[in-house]
Amino acid sequence: MSDSDDRVIFYFGRHYFVLLMLLSLLAALIGRALYLQIVEKDFLANQGVQRQIRTIETPAYRGTILDRFGTPLAISTPVDSVWVNPAEILQNLPALKKVVTKLGLDYRDTVSLLKQKANKEFVYLKRQLEPELAKQVADGVDGVYLEREYHRYYPAGEVVSHLVGFTDIDDRGQEGLELMYDGWLRAQPGKRRVIRNRRGAVVEDIAQVKPAQSGNDLTTSIDMRLQYIAYRSLARAMKYHAAKSGSAVLLDTRTGEILAMVNKPSYNPNQHKNMDPARRRNRALTDVFEPGSAVKPFTLAAAIDRGLYNRKSRIDTTPGWLMISGYPVKDVRNYGKLDLAGILRKSSNVGASMIARSMQKKELWQSFSDYGFGETPGVSFPAESPGYLSHYSLWQPLDHATMGFGYGLSLSITQLARAYAVIANQGRRLEISLIKQNPGEILDNEISRHAMKADTANMLLQMMEEVVGSGGTAKQAAVAGYRIAGKTGTVKKNVDGGYQNDDYMAIFAGIAPVSNPRLVMAVVIDEPTQNGYYGGQVAAPVFQEVMSNALRILDIAPDDLPALQAPLVDQGT
């Protein structure tokens, strides 16, 4: 066989070998395709679906907090959060750098974080951005996505911050009503099954797995008209008297509803991060103090209820001081003989002590307990304080005497307002509330009970009216056209077991109008250092400004006009 024949055979062999290899590969591909289409069909179909179909969370609104007339105090607004898939975005570092720059984040720290979480598919870059800004950040960038959330906004800001509180970034209540009613306000996110494209965008809704449920709205008892007025008045008084802090509470005597509750200093709940916790405290419910002379009406009430004194009784306070266990109880001067109204009008410590000591310790303690001293105000607010009223078995003779003029026990300003509401409400004690009440239901509520005789309450109203009169200590609490009853208190602060000579608390609590009590307000201002420090100088003007506006706004008829005091003329009807 020649060389040429050998070459022909070689070429033909190589040709058939290549053809055989190609046919083998084709057979393998056909076999693989048949295997995938027949044997692995269900598995692969399921894998494909899993890479496109996702079950995602559907956000829902947290319930709105409203004032009694529907003015929003806390609302939820839509925002977008930016998140990434680390495995995708780390393959495009230039794009990541642009995104991070727009978000104001540190590039190196972000890359380090994403590398640590490279095995995850979902990592937040920044949460709760304005939707327009978030869209600009994520638009056109593979691996960067947006998630719809809701951000809490407080329209009234610092005016109502201590009441409403705030939520965290996950919309969970942290302070105030947001915390107190978190379960009621909280939304229940839904779930839906969707198809997403390779960029993570939803292209089709498949099914709703669980419907989203928005939180319930909460209607408070607060009247924002009065809240603004009370806050403004308190802030003005604080500035004028260069005071440390202050609180005021306004109650509706018919229902026990809190119409206004304000504190200074305050804070903006929309910017609460890194805020001093002391500014976030609702002092009207958490801070307690010795109420001083503001308690004297209740000392008199306890004695009158037991028949020990009446309107005509007179107490000899001569010589203006009283020695008890070696300690003096003093008046500003020697008032001589005073009737009960005079003891309140002149704010006699000696007279109040003598009346307190005319009762057994247990009797005075029991009455104070009935008025709500030593127990929480009952609004179930976070950190709400019960104050302090020691058991009568622990009282020494001096304690027994000083209880009569408000030293040795402690109250919050809300407790003091609630106690004055007992006097305003014919001796009947109602539970107070920050939630709007139904007047018909609250009047028939079993928790309403008499803590004081009605005749005693009426007598106290008349006597406290003289305190606001020309001869009393609270002339600046008077409201033109209305009969006002109230009592001042000026208390030396107790610090580290001793009383400070130059640190005072100015207090006033009052009721209006006397003929048909509708409103009670109590004010306390801590450490006034300029332009006076007495309760009648510092706290009473706040009461006057707020109460005069409240009586007008609530359309409560005047009871001190000459036309109303004149005798009625028979018109033959």
C-alpha positions as CSV (number, residue, x, y, z in Angstrom):
1,M,0.0,0.0,0.0
2,S,1.4,3.3,-1.0
3,D,1.9,6.3,1.2
4,S,-1.0,8.1,-0.5
5,D,-3.4,5.3,0.3
6,D,-2.3,5.5,3.9
7,R,-3.0,9.2,4.1
8,V,-6.5,8.7,2.6
9,I,-7.3,6.1,5.2
10,F,-6.0,8.4,8.0
11,Y,-8.0,11.3,6.9
12,F,-11.2,9.2,6.6
13,G,-10.6,7.7,10.0
14,R,-10.1,11.1,11.6
15,H,-13.3,12.4,9.9
16,Y,-15.4,9.5,11.2
17,F,-13.8,10.0,14.7
18,V,-14.8,13.6,14.8
19,L,-18.3,12.8,13.5
20,L,-18.6,10.1,16.1
21,M,-17.6,12.5,18.9
22,L,-20.1,15.1,17.7
23,L,-22.9,12.6,17.5
24,S,-22.0,11.4,21.0
25,L,-22.1,15.0,22.4
26,L,-25.5,15.5,20.6
27,A,-26.8,12.3,22.1
28,A,-25.6,13.4,25.5
29,L,-27.3,16.8,25.2
30,I,-30.5,15.2,24.0
31,G,-30.4,12.7,26.8
32,R,-29.7,15.5,29.3
33,A,-32.6,17.5,27.9
34,L,-34.9,14.5,28.1
35,Y,-33.8,13.9,31.7
36,L,-34.4,17.5,32.8
37,Q,-37.8,17.7,31.0
38,I,-39.0,14.4,32.3
39,V,-37.2,13.3,35.4
40,E,-36.2,16.7,36.9
41,K,-39.2,18.7,35.6
42,D,-41.0,19.2,38.9
43,F,-37.9,20.0,40.8
44,L,-36.6,22.6,38.3
45,A,-40.0,24.2,37.9
46,N,-40.2,24.6,41.7
47,Q,-36.7,26.1,41.8
48,G,-37.6,28.6,39.1
49,V,-40.7,29.6,40.9
50,Q,-38.7,30.1,44.1
51,R,-36.3,32.4,42.4
52,Q,-39.1,34.6,41.1
53,I,-41.9,34.3,43.7
54,R,-41.5,35.9,47.1
55,T,-43.7,36.3,50.1
56,I,-43.3,39.9,51.2
57,E,-44.6,41.9,54.1
58,T,-47.4,44.5,53.5
59,P,-47.0,47.4,55.9
60,A,-50.0,49.0,57.7
61,Y,-50.7,52.3,59.5
62,R,-50.2,52.6,63.2
63,G,-53.4,54.0,64.8
64,T,-53.7,57.8,65.0
65,I,-53.8,59.5,68.4
66,L,-56.3,62.3,68.4
67,D,-57.5,65.0,70.8
68,R,-61.2,65.0,71.9
69,F,-62.3,66.8,68.7
70,G,-60.3,64.7,66.3
71,T,-57.2,66.9,66.0
72,P,-54.3,64.6,65.2
73,L,-51.6,64.4,67.9
74,A,-49.7,61.5,66.3
75,I,-50.0,60.2,62.8
76,S,-48.1,57.8,60.5
77,T,-46.6,59.0,57.2
78,P,-45.3,56.7,54.4
79,V,-41.5,56.5,54.1
80,D,-39.1,54.2,52.2
81,S,-36.1,52.3,53.6
82,V,-33.1,51.4,51.4
83,W,-31.9,47.9,51.5
84,V,-29.4,45.8,49.5
85,N,-28.5,42.2,48.5
86,P,-24.8,42.1,49.5
87,A,-24.0,39.4,46.9
88,E,-25.3,41.6,44.1
89,I,-24.1,45.1,45.2
90,L,-20.6,44.0,46.2
91,Q,-20.0,43.1,42.5
92,N,-20.7,46.7,41.6
93,L,-18.6,48.8,44.1
94,P,-18.7,52.0,42.0
95,A,-22.5,52.0,42.1
96,L,-22.4,51.2,45.9
97,K,-20.1,54.1,46.5
98,K,-22.5,56.5,44.8
99,V,-25.4,55.1,46.8
100,V,-23.5,55.4,50.1
101,T,-22.5,59.0,49.3
102,K,-26.1,60.0,48.6
103,L,-27.1,58.4,51.9
104,G,-24.4,60.1,53.9
105,L,-22.8,56.9,55.1
106,D,-19.2,55.9,55.4
107,Y,-18.2,53.8,52.4
108,R,-15.5,51.7,54.0
109,D,-17.7,50.8,57.0
110,T,-20.6,50.0,54.7
111,V,-18.5,47.6,52.5
112,S,-17.1,46.0,55.7
113,L,-20.6,45.5,57.0
114,L,-21.9,44.0,53.7
115,K,-18.9,41.6,53.5
116,Q,-19.7,40.4,57.0
117,K,-23.3,39.7,55.9
118,A,-22.5,38.4,52.5
119,N,-24.5,35.3,53.2
120,K,-27.7,37.2,53.7
121,E,-30.0,38.5,51.0
122,F,-31.4,41.5,52.9
123,V,-29.5,44.2,54.7
124,Y,-30.7,47.8,55.4
125,L,-28.5,50.6,54.4
126,K,-30.7,53.4,55.7
127,R,-34.3,53.4,57.0
128,Q,-37.2,55.8,56.8
129,L,-36.2,58.3,54.1
130,E,-38.6,60.6,52.2
131,P,-39.9,58.5,49.3
132,E,-38.6,61.0,46.7
133,L,-35.1,60.9,48.1
134,A,-35.1,57.1,48.5
135,K,-36.2,56.7,44.9
136,Q,-33.3,58.9,43.7
137,V,-30.9,56.8,45.6
138,A,-32.0,53.4,44.4
139,D,-33.1,54.2,40.8
140,G,-31.2,52.2,38.2
141,V,-28.9,50.5,40.6
142,D,-28.9,46.7,40.6
143,G,-28.9,45.2,44.1
144,V,-30.4,48.3,45.8
145,Y,-34.1,48.1,46.7
146,L,-36.7,50.0,48.6
147,E,-39.2,48.9,51.2
148,R,-42.2,50.9,52.2
149,E,-42.6,51.6,55.9
150,Y,-44.4,54.2,58.1
151,H,-42.8,56.9,60.2
152,R,-44.5,58.5,63.3
153,Y,-45.0,62.3,63.1
154,Y,-46.2,64.5,66.0
155,P,-47.9,67.7,64.6
156,A,-48.1,69.5,68.0
157,G,-44.4,68.9,68.9
158,E,-43.4,69.8,72.4
159,V,-46.8,71.1,73.4
160,V,-48.1,67.6,73.9
161,S,-44.9,65.5,73.9
162,H,-45.1,64.3,77.5
163,L,-48.5,62.9,77.0
164,V,-48.2,61.3,73.6
165,G,-44.6,60.1,73.9
166,F,-42.9,58.5,70.8
167,T,-42.1,55.3,69.0
168,D,-38.9,53.6,68.0
169,I,-37.8,53.1,64.4
170,D,-39.8,49.8,64.3
171,D,-43.0,51.7,65.3
172,R,-43.1,50.3,68.9
173,G,-44.2,52.7,71.6
174,Q,-41.4,53.9,73.9
175,E,-43.0,56.7,76.0
176,G,-46.4,58.1,77.0
177,L,-49.6,57.1,75.3
178,E,-47.6,55.4,72.5
179,L,-46.2,53.0,75.1
180,M,-49.3,52.9,77.3
181,Y,-51.6,51.9,74.4
182,D,-49.1,50.2,72.2
183,G,-51.1,47.1,71.8
184,W,-54.2,49.1,70.7
185,L,-52.3,51.4,68.3
186,R,-50.0,48.8,66.8
187,A,-50.6,47.8,63.2
188,Q,-50.5,44.1,62.1
189,P,-48.5,43.8,58.8
190,G,-49.9,41.6,56.1
191,K,-48.3,39.2,53.7
192,R,-48.6,38.8,50.0
193,R,-47.1,36.5,47.4
194,V,-45.6,38.3,44.4
195,I,-43.3,37.8,41.4
196,R,-40.2,39.9,41.3
197,N,-37.9,40.5,38.4
198,R,-34.1,40.2,38.6
199,R,-33.9,43.8,40.0
200,G,-36.2,42.9,42.8
201,A,-39.1,44.9,41.5
202,V,-42.6,43.5,42.0
203,V,-44.0,42.7,38.5
204,E,-47.1,40.7,39.5
205,D,-49.2,40.1,42.6
206,I,-50.1,36.4,42.9
207,A,-52.1,36.1,46.1
208,Q,-52.7,37.8,49.5
209,V,-51.6,35.4,52.2
210,K,-52.6,37.6,55.2
211,P,-54.4,41.0,55.0
212,A,-52.7,44.0,56.6
213,Q,-54.6,45.4,59.6
214,S,-54.0,49.0,60.6
215,G,-53.9,49.9,64.3
216,N,-56.8,51.4,66.2
217,D,-57.2,55.1,66.6
218,L,-57.1,56.5,70.1
219,T,-59.2,59.5,71.1
220,T,-57.8,61.3,74.1
221,S,-59.6,63.6,76.5
222,I,-57.2,66.4,75.7
223,D,-58.6,69.7,74.2
224,M,-55.8,71.0,72.1
225,R,-57.1,74.6,72.3
226,L,-56.7,74.5,76.1
227,Q,-53.5,72.5,75.9
228,Y,-51.8,75.2,73.8
229,I,-53.1,77.9,76.1
230,A,-51.9,76.1,79.2
231,Y,-48.5,75.4,77.7
232,R,-48.0,79.0,76.6
233,S,-49.0,80.4,80.0
234,L,-46.8,78.0,81.9
235,A,-43.8,78.7,79.6
236,R,-44.3,82.5,80.1
237,A,-44.5,82.2,83.9
238,M,-41.4,80.0,83.9
239,K,-39.4,82.6,81.9
240,Y,-40.7,85.5,84.0
241,H,-39.8,83.9,87.3
242,A,-36.7,82.2,86.0
243,A,-37.9,78.8,87.3
244,K,-36.5,75.4,87.1
245,S,-39.6,73.5,86.0
246,G,-43.4,73.5,86.1
247,S,-46.5,71.6,85.5
248,A,-50.2,72.2,85.2
249,V,-53.3,70.0,84.9
250,L,-56.9,71.0,83.9
251,L,-59.8,68.6,84.8
252,D,-63.4,68.4,83.8
253,T,-65.2,67.8,87.2
254,R,-68.2,66.1,85.5
255,T,-66.3,63.2,83.9
256,G,-62.8,63.2,85.4
257,E,-61.3,63.8,82.0
258,I,-58.0,65.6,81.7
259,L,-58.5,68.5,79.3
260,A,-54.9,69.7,79.5
261,M,-51.7,68.5,81.0
262,V,-48.5,70.5,80.4
263,N,-44.9,70.4,81.6
264,K,-41.8,72.5,81.2
265,P,-39.0,71.9,80.2
266,S,-40.3,69.9,77.3
267,Y,-38.9,68.2,74.1
268,N,-39.8,67.7,70.5
269,P,-40.9,64.1,70.0
270,N,-40.0,64.3,66.3
271,Q,-36.4,64.8,67.3
272,H,-36.1,62.7,70.5
273,K,-32.8,61.0,69.9
274,N,-30.1,61.8,72.4
275,M,-32.5,63.8,74.4
276,D,-31.9,64.2,78.1
277,P,-34.3,61.7,79.8
278,A,-35.2,64.4,82.4
279,R,-36.8,66.5,79.6
280,R,-38.9,63.5,78.5
281,R,-40.4,63.0,82.0
282,N,-44.1,63.8,82.4
283,R,-43.6,65.7,85.6
284,A,-47.3,66.2,86.2
285,L,-47.6,62.4,86.9
286,T,-44.1,61.4,87.9
287,D,-42.7,64.2,90.1
288,V,-44.0,64.6,93.7
289,F,-43.6,67.3,96.2
290,E,-44.9,68.4,99.6
291,P,-48.1,70.3,98.8
292,G,-47.9,72.7,101.8
293,S,-50.9,74.9,102.4
294,A,-52.7,73.6,99.3
295,V,-53.7,70.6,101.6
296,K,-55.3,72.8,104.3
297,P,-58.8,72.6,102.8
298,F,-58.7,68.8,103.2
299,T,-57.6,69.0,106.8
300,L,-60.6,71.2,107.5
301,A,-62.8,68.9,105.5
302,A,-61.8,65.8,107.6
303,A,-62.6,67.7,110.8
304,I,-65.9,69.1,109.5
305,D,-67.1,65.7,108.3
306,R,-66.6,64.4,111.8
307,G,-68.6,67.2,113.4
308,L,-65.7,68.7,115.2
309,Y,-66.1,72.2,113.6
310,N,-68.6,74.2,111.7
311,R,-68.6,77.5,109.7
312,K,-68.9,79.5,112.9
313,S,-66.1,77.8,114.8
314,R,-63.2,80.0,115.8
315,I,-59.6,78.9,116.5
316,D,-57.3,81.0,118.7
317,T,-53.9,81.0,116.9
318,T,-52.3,83.4,119.5
319,P,-49.4,84.1,119.7
320,G,-48.8,83.1,116.1
321,W,-46.7,80.0,116.8
322,L,-47.1,76.6,118.4
323,M,-44.4,74.4,120.0
324,I,-44.7,70.7,119.3
325,S,-42.0,68.3,120.5
326,G,-39.6,71.1,120.8
327,Y,-40.2,72.4,117.2
328,P,-42.1,75.6,116.4
329,V,-45.0,75.7,114.0
330,K,-45.3,79.4,112.8
331,D,-47.6,81.8,111.0
332,V,-46.3,84.8,109.2
333,R,-47.7,86.9,112.1
334,N,-50.1,86.6,115.0
335,Y,-53.6,86.3,113.5
336,G,-55.4,85.9,116.8
337,K,-58.8,84.2,116.6
338,L,-59.8,83.0,113.2
339,D,-62.8,81.2,111.9
340,L,-62.3,78.3,109.4
341,A,-62.5,80.6,106.4
342,G,-60.0,82.8,108.0
343,I,-57.6,79.9,108.5
344,L,-57.7,79.3,104.7
345,R,-57.8,83.0,103.8
346,K,-54.7,83.8,105.9
347,S,-53.2,80.4,105.4
348,S,-52.6,79.8,109.1
349,N,-50.2,76.9,109.8
350,V,-51.0,77.2,113.5
351,G,-54.8,76.9,112.9
352,A,-54.4,74.0,110.5
353,S,-52.1,72.2,113.0
354,M,-54.6,72.7,115.8
355,I,-57.4,71.3,113.7
356,A,-55.3,68.3,112.6
357,R,-54.4,67.5,116.2
358,S,-58.1,67.7,117.2
359,M,-58.5,64.4,115.3
360,Q,-57.1,61.0,116.0
361,K,-54.1,60.2,113.7
362,K,-56.1,57.4,112.1
363,E,-59.0,59.7,111.3
364,L,-56.9,62.2,109.5
365,W,-55.0,59.5,107.7
366,Q,-58.2,57.8,106.6
367,S,-59.6,61.0,105.2
368,F,-56.4,61.8,103.3
369,S,-56.5,58.3,101.9
370,D,-60.1,58.8,100.8
371,Y,-59.1,61.9,98.9
372,G,-56.6,59.9,97.0
373,F,-53.4,60.8,98.7
374,G,-50.8,58.1,98.7
375,E,-52.1,56.3,95.6
376,T,-51.5,56.7,91.9
377,P,-53.8,59.1,90.1
378,G,-55.2,56.1,88.1
379,V,-54.5,56.9,84.5
380,S,-52.1,54.0,84.2
381,F,-49.4,56.2,82.7
382,P,-45.8,54.9,82.6
383,A,-43.9,55.8,85.8
384,E,-47.0,57.3,87.4
385,S,-46.2,58.1,91.0
386,P,-48.4,57.3,94.0
387,G,-46.8,60.0,96.1
388,Y,-46.2,59.3,99.8
389,L,-48.6,59.1,102.7
390,S,-47.0,57.2,105.6
391,H,-49.2,55.0,107.8
392,Y,-50.6,56.8,110.8
393,S,-48.9,54.3,113.1
394,L,-45.6,55.8,112.1
395,W,-46.6,59.4,112.8
396,Q,-44.8,61.3,115.6
397,P,-46.6,64.2,117.3
398,L,-44.8,66.6,115.0
399,D,-45.9,64.6,111.9
400,H,-49.5,64.7,113.1
401,A,-49.3,68.5,113.3
402,T,-47.5,69.2,110.1
403,M,-49.7,66.9,108.0
404,G,-52.4,69.5,108.7
405,F,-50.6,72.1,106.5
406,G,-49.1,69.8,103.9
407,Y,-45.7,68.8,105.2
408,G,-44.7,65.1,105.7
409,L,-46.7,63.8,102.7
410,S,-46.0,64.2,98.9
411,L,-48.3,64.4,95.9
412,S,-48.0,64.9,92.2
413,I,-49.8,67.9,90.7
414,T,-52.3,65.5,89.1
415,Q,-53.1,64.0,92.5
416,L,-53.7,67.4,93.9
417,A,-56.0,68.3,91.0
418,R,-57.9,65.1,91.5
419,A,-58.4,65.8,95.2
420,Y,-59.7,69.3,94.4
421,A,-62.2,67.7,92.0
422,V,-63.6,65.9,95.1
423,I,-64.6,69.3,96.5
424,A,-65.9,70.5,93.2
425,N,-67.9,67.4,92.7
426,Q,-70.0,67.5,95.9
427,G,-67.6,65.3,97.7
428,R,-67.8,62.5,95.1
429,R,-64.5,61.1,93.8
430,L,-64.3,60.2,90.2
431,E,-61.4,58.3,88.5
432,I,-59.6,60.6,86.1
433,S,-58.7,59.7,82.6
434,L,-56.6,60.7,79.6
435,I,-59.1,59.0,77.3
436,K,-62.3,60.6,76.2
437,Q,-65.2,59.5,78.3
438,N,-69.0,59.1,77.9
439,P,-70.5,61.5,80.5
440,G,-73.6,59.3,81.0
441,E,-71.5,56.2,81.7
442,I,-69.0,57.9,84.0
443,L,-71.6,59.4,86.3
444,D,-73.1,55.9,86.9
445,N,-69.8,54.2,87.3
446,E,-69.4,52.1,90.4
447,I,-65.9,53.5,91.1
448,S,-67.5,56.9,91.8
449,R,-67.9,57.2,95.5
450,H,-68.3,59.9,98.2
451,A,-65.1,60.7,99.9
452,M,-66.5,63.8,101.6
453,K,-69.9,65.0,102.7
454,A,-71.7,67.2,100.1
455,D,-72.4,69.9,102.8
456,T,-68.7,69.9,103.7
457,A,-67.7,70.3,100.0
458,N,-70.1,73.2,99.6
459,M,-68.8,74.9,102.8
460,L,-65.2,74.5,101.5
461,L,-66.1,76.1,98.2
462,Q,-67.5,79.2,100.0
463,M,-64.5,79.4,102.3
464,M,-62.0,79.0,99.5
465,E,-63.7,81.7,97.5
466,E,-62.5,84.1,100.1
467,V,-58.9,83.0,99.4
468,V,-59.3,84.5,95.9
469,G,-61.0,87.5,97.2
470,S,-59.5,90.9,98.1
471,G,-58.4,89.7,101.6
472,G,-56.9,86.4,100.5
473,T,-53.6,85.1,99.3
474,A,-54.7,84.4,95.7
475,K,-56.1,87.6,94.4
476,Q,-54.3,87.1,91.1
477,A,-56.4,83.9,90.4
478,A,-59.6,85.9,90.1
479,V,-61.5,85.7,86.8
480,A,-63.8,88.6,85.9
481,G,-67.4,87.5,85.9
482,Y,-66.9,84.2,87.6
483,R,-66.7,83.0,91.2
484,I,-63.4,81.2,91.8
485,A,-62.4,79.1,94.8
486,G,-58.9,78.0,95.4
487,K,-55.9,77.7,97.7
488,T,-52.3,78.7,97.4
489,G,-49.2,76.8,98.6
490,T,-45.6,78.0,99.0
491,V,-43.3,75.2,100.1
492,K,-39.7,75.1,101.1
493,K,-38.1,72.3,99.1
494,N,-36.9,69.2,101.0
495,V,-33.4,68.3,99.8
496,D,-31.4,65.5,101.3
497,G,-33.6,65.4,104.4
498,G,-33.5,69.1,105.1
499,Y,-35.4,72.2,103.9
500,Q,-33.7,74.8,101.8
501,N,-34.3,78.4,102.9
502,D,-34.0,79.8,99.3
503,D,-35.6,77.1,97.2
504,Y,-39.4,77.1,97.0
505,M,-42.2,75.5,95.1
506,A,-45.2,77.8,94.2
507,I,-48.6,76.0,94.1
508,F,-52.1,76.9,93.3
509,A,-55.2,74.8,92.9
510,G,-58.6,76.2,92.0
511,I,-62.2,75.5,91.0
512,A,-64.5,77.4,88.7
513,P,-67.3,78.5,88.7
514,V,-68.2,78.1,92.4
515,S,-72.0,78.1,91.7
516,N,-71.7,75.1,89.4
517,P,-68.2,73.7,89.4
518,R,-67.1,72.5,86.0
519,L,-63.3,72.9,85.9
520,V,-60.4,72.2,88.3
521,M,-56.9,73.3,87.7
522,A,-53.7,72.8,89.7
523,V,-50.3,74.5,88.9
524,V,-46.9,74.0,90.4
525,I,-43.7,75.9,89.5
526,D,-40.4,74.7,90.9
527,E,-37.8,77.1,92.2
528,P,-38.9,80.5,91.0
529,T,-35.9,82.8,91.5
530,Q,-37.2,86.2,90.2
531,N,-40.2,88.4,90.7
532,G,-41.6,86.5,93.7
533,Y,-41.9,83.0,94.9
534,Y,-45.3,82.7,96.6
535,G,-48.0,80.6,95.2
536,G,-50.3,83.6,94.8
537,Q,-47.6,85.5,92.9
538,V,-46.3,82.7,90.7
539,A,-48.8,79.9,90.2
540,A,-52.1,81.8,90.6
541,P,-51.6,84.0,87.5
542,V,-51.2,80.9,85.3
543,F,-54.4,79.6,86.7
544,Q,-56.1,82.9,85.9
545,E,-55.0,83.0,82.3
546,V,-55.8,79.4,81.5
547,M,-59.1,79.3,83.4
548,S,-60.4,82.6,81.9
549,N,-59.8,81.2,78.4
550,A,-61.2,77.8,79.2
551,L,-64.4,79.2,80.7
552,R,-64.9,81.3,77.5
553,I,-63.9,78.5,75.0
554,L,-66.2,75.9,76.7
555,D,-69.0,78.4,76.8
556,I,-69.5,78.2,80.6
557,A,-71.9,80.9,81.8
558,P,-70.6,83.6,84.2
559,D,-71.9,83.4,87.7
560,D,-70.7,86.7,89.1
561,L,-72.5,89.3,87.0
562,P,-74.8,91.8,88.6
563,A,-77.6,90.7,86.3
564,L,-77.3,87.1,87.5
565,Q,-77.2,88.2,91.1
566,A,-80.3,90.3,91.0
567,P,-83.6,88.7,92.2
568,L,-85.6,87.0,89.5
569,V,-88.8,88.9,88.4
570,D,-92.0,86.9,88.0
571,Q,-93.0,87.2,84.4
572,G,-96.2,85.3,84.9
573,T,-95.0,82.2,83.1
